[in-house]
């Protein structure tokens, strides 16, 4: 399930987090009508619904982390 990959970059939090996120085997997709019609049965889905315009919705990075946690 997991491949061992050695991190050889800078030891900053941002660089290490970017490396970890690049190793995740999940994809975040904005679902439109066409994706919903054609790809629904192709894999497991985590739907995050949000209509707020005030910035309280999850951003793409947080959605990716949440999806990865739920896959494990």
C-alpha positions, 0 to 999 in steps of 0.5 A: 500500500505504501512505497518508501520514498526518501525525502532529501529536501529542505527541512522546512515545514512547507517543503516537507508537507508539499513532499508528503502531499505529493506522495498521496494516492488520492485525487481531488476533483471538482464535480460538475454534471458531466463528471457526475454522470460518467464517473460515479461508479469508477471509485470511492467518493468523498463529497464535500458540499459547501455554498458559503461565500465567506471563505469557510469552505475547505480548500483543495489542500485540506480536502486532499488531507481529509481524503487521504486520512479516510482512505487509510 
